[in-house]
Amino acid sequence: MQKGLFACLLLLTACSTTTETEEMASLVALPLSPQAPPTADVLFAKLQKQDEAWQLLSIASKRMPVDLLRGEERVFIQTGTQLVMPDYDHHQYRNAEKRLFDCGQNAGYNKHTTYNPCVSQFSSNTKFGEGWFGWTRRLDVAEINQAIKQTDLLARAKQEMALVNQERQRCLVLRQQAEKIIAKQTLALRVIDQTEMYKQGHELVSYDLNIQPDIPAEGCAQELEKVKLSYDVGLHQEFNLVLELRGKGDWSKLENNKLILQRSVAEADKKLIPTLYITGKKVGRYNLYKTWSNNDVAIDWRTLDITDTDLRQLFDVRNLGQSAIEIQRVSFYINKHVVTQRNHYKLLPQAGKKGLEHASRYFMLDKKIRQHIDAIKTIDKKSEQAEFGIKVSYTVNGESRTLFKTDSLKLTGIL
């Protein structure tokens, strides 16, 4: 046991001021760490020294907090190897200003102080200097040996580990029983189209069902009927449908294309029939391909792209007359919202320009102004039609003229 504890000195090889070269050389390959390794055979013990004698306050398979003001210490016991070491929160200590703290100074216990070698009674040699972790301190093997002996720690850990393994086995059996019930669970998702855009709405949405039992490795429910099952239904659809969950039931509100339900095993025999309604369709692009013209000029508004932040219009302009014209600005009317491009275009007779575009950041506008665009980002019963139009201001032979036309379009017809 003494030899195993001296292996702990490897922790502080780089920051210890002693010279035990021969002994350290034989320990270099040991995988030691000042925190517990993530293995199944590790227990945590909280200790306290009272009247020069160590007392065992608690022992468990889960890490417990340490009250430094009461002089508490925490160690981990790897029961398979009977290795005992301090279980520090941090390898190095920094003060409230995040500056490296000299272990030779007063630790000053406060809410910023964590369990670390600088405040531990299981370390000694408080000379501050260079080191891997920024502190010079070494494990006090004699003190740990005394704590192990006075608390009969290894014997107590052996008893506790037997109880922990028994509890883990019970929870494992419970999980296996719950998984058999999960394997028999089925779900029938109903999808009803209220937009009349789709003849068979249920074919547009697929799903996958994932059920997980809420059974921890330890401390699980005593009875199978009380085990909680978490139902996670992931929805998949390629049409940007607006789906709404309705009806009575325990299903959580539809969010991020997921349906979530939690119920106990005792309720697992009830039918799972959530109902979704298609209430609309999210739109990112309208293909207008609409032409407005007079005797002088024609404008072909090809597409309108709507993102979360911007609007983008793609259009062509043509000179239909026998005289050159100059376009001063083009305004686009989008469901009572106006976007204006002020670029100048000079067009020779019968000439034109294709692939012109204009982008604007409508998200920077007031919410009341944006509402007209927000209304057509989703097609539903309330927004089946919208008004689109253009206004072109131009000059012909020095004379100012205007082309202004609007039209009411069915949104589903320009998708």
Phi, psi and omega in degrees: 000318180299321180294320180295323181288326178294338175298335180297340181298339179302331179307324190244022183303316185284342186244005177271146181265000180274164181238090178242058191299314185296317181291320181294325182300327181280351185249359187301326186279354183285132182277074183261149180212147178283013172227155185295137175288152181280071179240163184284340186259034181250132173241159177242139179232139176253126185240159177210137180263121180231123180053049177065013179232136180278138179240142176270113181276318180198157177215134184199171180275353179246145180294133180249155179290157182243129177266101184291331180294337178263006178073028181280149177233152177234131177236159170246147179241117174270099192295334180293323181253355184059033176276131179237126179212156174297145179249084185283146174291320181220148179285328180237165184241132175233145182278186185298333179272009177068017177265147181301132186261133178285121181297342180281350179271172177291127184296328179062075184300123175206188185293346179271348184281130177246166179286112185210171184302334182291333183249005185271140174281354179264016174224156183216182180066078188271028176287126181274133180190196183286151179178167180303319186256003176088003178227157178244103183201146181231155182295134177269089185298322181297320181293319178293319177301320180294319179296320180296317183291314185290332181261358185051047191296317184293322178293319179294324178293323179297317178295316182295320180296325177296319178292321180296315180296323178296317179293321179295322178294320178298317181291327178295317178297319179298319178297318179298322178292319180294323181294329176294322178290320180299322182298338181266355182286138177230162181220138175240102181275127177256132178235121183243125181273122177255357183269343184064019176272339184232136182285323182230087185296328185294338180281349183272347184236125172246170184206162170231141184252125178235122181240127180236132176279139179273080183231103177290165180296333177221157177070030181282174181299153182279334182235143181300322183297336183268358179292133179274136176248133179254118180261124180237112181253111178269124183264144180228127177204149186248012187246012181053042180287148172264112184253143180226132179271129180225171177095164180283146180158175182262006181293139177286161179302138181296120179220136178051042179057039178224141172247134184232136180218143175229129176209164182277165177301327181297336180260002189290346181278352179287151183289143177254099182226071176289148181242125177248143177245133173277110183256352180179184179222129177282137185238132176251344180212138171246129178262086185290308185043051182251135180245129173240140184203165168223201182288341185262316192217153175228142176233129178254108177271109189274300184222157174230119178257134179237119173250185179292341185237331192231164169240143179219123179251134175247128187208165175235151174231148181221142173268117182265351185263187181259002178240151177293146177232157176235121179269123180272322180198155177232126178249136179250128179259115184238097178050053178074004174256138185245129176238129185239132172255129186253018176290146179262136177233128175257122184241126175287164179306134179061016179256167180203175177230133181246159176068027176284151179214157177218133180236144179218150182261087184286342182294342179279351182280166177298148183302322181294328179283325181287343188300332180290326177283317179302329182294330182259003174288341176228127176269123175215192182299331184276341185226058179278339179226155177210162182260130176234150179190174180221157173222116181249121177258125186209170178234143175230117181054041178081358181262129179280134180221167182219136169251118181224118179212146177227165179204146176265122185241145175280123188298321181293343181273350182239024178285000000 
